[in-house]
């Protein structure tokens, strides 16, 4: 085997013949692998940030639906009808969600009366609008009243007896 000698200060070092420039090739391969890894991580980070933004927008839209539903269900029927005709996304949400639109619709059938709210905004790809449906009850819970006792009383009033008759009165208060 032929060997080359290299002068290193006062000492001589013997280098094998086939190792010249191998460090440069190893460094080039390592740099290429590092560049690929950085590229993949950067792309994944960008996609993750878009997904995070979409999730935040979806949560904001859901919060807007809840707020509007609560507001509309607290109104009396005539005020509710007026508000349904002119429903719009709040200003804060309109600033965040691009081209946001909201619709409201009253649904009445044998199951009862419901209010359906939908919100849609400009998103990447084709996405269905978010939708929320709330039941409109015919009686309100008295201020300071117990919601569970009121619901049980409503259920008991509307429960049919085995003979087909409807019970007309129930005392929801417990007996001492």
C-alpha positions as CSV (number, residue, x, y, z in Angstrom):
1,X,0.0,0.0,0.0
2,X,1.4,3.3,-1.0
3,X,1.3,6.0,1.7
4,X,1.6,9.8,1.5
5,X,3.2,11.8,4.1
6,X,2.0,15.1,5.5
7,X,4.1,17.7,7.3
8,X,2.4,18.8,10.5
9,X,4.7,21.1,12.3
10,X,7.7,19.1,13.4
11,X,6.0,15.7,13.1
12,X,5.1,13.7,10.0
13,X,1.8,12.0,9.7
14,X,1.1,9.1,7.3
15,X,-2.2,9.3,5.3
16,X,-3.7,6.4,3.6
17,X,-4.0,6.8,-0.2
18,X,-7.8,6.5,-0.5
19,X,-8.8,9.1,2.1
20,X,-8.1,12.4,0.4
21,X,-11.2,14.6,0.2
22,X,-13.5,12.2,2.1
23,X,-14.1,14.7,4.9
24,X,-15.5,17.1,2.3
25,X,-17.9,14.5,0.9
26,X,-19.1,13.6,4.4
27,X,-19.7,17.3,5.2
28,X,-21.6,17.8,2.0
29,X,-23.9,14.8,2.7
30,X,-24.5,16.0,6.3
31,X,-25.3,19.5,5.0
32,X,-27.8,18.0,2.5
33,X,-29.5,15.9,5.1
34,X,-29.7,18.9,7.4
35,X,-31.2,21.1,4.7
36,X,-33.9,18.5,3.9
37,X,-34.8,18.2,7.6
38,X,-35.1,21.9,8.0
39,X,-37.3,22.1,4.9
40,X,-39.6,19.4,6.1
41,X,-39.9,21.0,9.6
42,X,-40.6,24.4,8.1
43,X,-43.4,23.1,5.9
44,X,-44.9,21.1,8.8
45,X,-44.7,24.2,11.0
46,X,-46.5,26.3,8.3
47,X,-49.3,23.8,8.0
48,X,-49.6,23.5,11.8
49,X,-50.0,27.3,12.1
50,X,-52.7,27.3,9.4
51,X,-54.5,24.5,11.2
52,X,-54.2,26.3,14.5
53,X,-55.6,29.5,12.9
54,X,-58.5,27.5,11.4
55,X,-59.3,25.9,14.8
56,X,-59.3,29.3,16.5
57,X,-61.6,30.7,13.8
58,X,-64.0,27.7,14.3
59,X,-64.0,28.3,18.0
60,X,-64.8,32.0,17.5
61,X,-67.6,31.2,15.1
62,X,-69.0,28.7,17.7
63,X,-68.9,31.3,20.4
64,X,-70.7,33.8,18.1
65,X,-73.4,31.2,17.4
66,X,-73.9,30.6,21.2
67,X,-74.0,34.3,22.0
68,X,-76.6,35.0,19.3
69,X,-78.6,32.0,20.2
70,X,-78.8,33.0,23.9
71,X,-79.7,36.6,22.9
72,X,-82.5,35.5,20.5
73,X,-84.0,32.9,22.9
74,X,-84.2,35.5,25.7
75,X,-86.5,37.8,23.5
76,X,-90.2,37.6,23.3
77,X,-91.6,36.1,20.1
78,X,-92.4,39.4,18.3
79,X,-88.9,40.9,19.1
80,X,-87.3,37.6,18.1
81,X,-89.0,37.6,14.7
82,X,-87.7,41.2,14.1
83,X,-84.2,40.2,15.2
84,X,-84.2,37.1,13.1
85,X,-84.9,39.1,10.0
86,X,-82.0,41.4,10.6
87,X,-79.4,39.1,12.1
88,X,-75.8,39.8,11.4
89,X,-72.3,38.8,12.7
90,X,-71.0,41.0,15.5
91,X,-68.4,43.6,14.6
92,X,-65.6,41.8,16.6
93,X,-66.2,38.6,14.7
94,X,-66.5,40.3,11.4
95,X,-63.0,41.7,11.8
96,X,-61.5,38.3,12.5
97,X,-63.5,36.0,10.2
98,X,-63.2,37.0,6.5
99,X,-66.5,37.5,4.7
100,X,-68.5,36.1,7.7
101,X,-72.3,35.8,7.2
102,X,-75.0,34.5,9.6
103,X,-78.5,33.3,8.9
104,X,-81.4,32.5,11.2
105,X,-84.5,30.4,10.6
106,X,-87.5,29.4,12.6
107,X,-88.5,25.8,12.2
108,X,-91.9,24.7,13.4
109,X,-93.2,21.1,13.1
110,X,-94.8,18.3,15.2
111,X,-91.6,18.2,17.3
112,X,-91.9,21.8,18.4
113,X,-90.5,25.2,17.5
114,X,-86.8,25.5,17.0
115,X,-84.4,28.3,16.0
116,X,-81.5,27.4,13.6
117,X,-78.5,29.7,13.3
118,X,-75.7,29.2,10.7
119,X,-72.5,31.0,10.3
120,X,-70.1,30.8,7.3
121,X,-66.9,32.5,6.4
122,X,-64.3,32.3,3.7
123,X,-62.0,29.3,4.3
124,X,-59.6,27.3,2.2
125,X,-61.4,24.5,0.4
126,X,-65.1,23.8,0.5
127,X,-66.5,23.7,4.1
128,X,-70.0,23.4,5.4
129,X,-71.2,26.3,7.5
130,X,-71.4,25.8,11.3
131,X,-74.9,25.3,12.5
132,X,-76.6,25.5,15.9
133,X,-80.2,24.6,16.7
134,X,-82.0,25.8,19.9
135,X,-85.4,24.7,21.1
136,X,-87.9,27.5,21.8
137,X,-89.9,26.7,25.0
138,X,-93.4,28.0,25.4
139,X,-93.0,28.8,29.1
140,X,-90.2,30.6,30.8
141,X,-88.6,29.7,34.1
142,X,-89.6,32.2,36.7
143,X,-86.8,34.4,38.1
144,X,-85.1,32.7,40.9
145,X,-86.9,29.4,40.0
146,X,-85.3,26.0,40.0
147,X,-84.8,25.0,36.4
148,X,-84.8,21.3,37.1
149,X,-88.0,21.4,39.1
150,X,-89.6,23.5,36.4
151,X,-88.6,21.1,33.7
152,X,-89.9,18.1,35.7
153,X,-93.2,20.0,36.3
154,X,-93.5,20.7,32.6
155,X,-92.8,17.1,31.8
156,X,-95.4,15.9,34.3
157,X,-98.0,18.3,33.0
158,X,-97.6,17.1,29.5
159,X,-97.4,13.4,30.3
160,X,-100.4,11.3,29.2
161,X,-102.1,8.9,31.6
162,X,-102.6,5.3,30.5
163,X,-106.2,6.0,29.6
164,X,-105.1,8.7,27.2
165,X,-106.1,11.7,29.3
166,X,-103.6,14.5,29.9
167,X,-102.7,15.4,33.5
168,X,-103.7,19.0,34.0
169,X,-102.0,20.0,37.2
170,X,-98.9,19.0,39.2
171,X,-97.4,20.6,42.2
172,X,-93.6,20.7,41.5
173,X,-92.8,21.7,45.1
174,X,-91.9,18.8,47.5
175,X,-94.3,18.1,50.3
176,X,-92.9,18.7,53.8
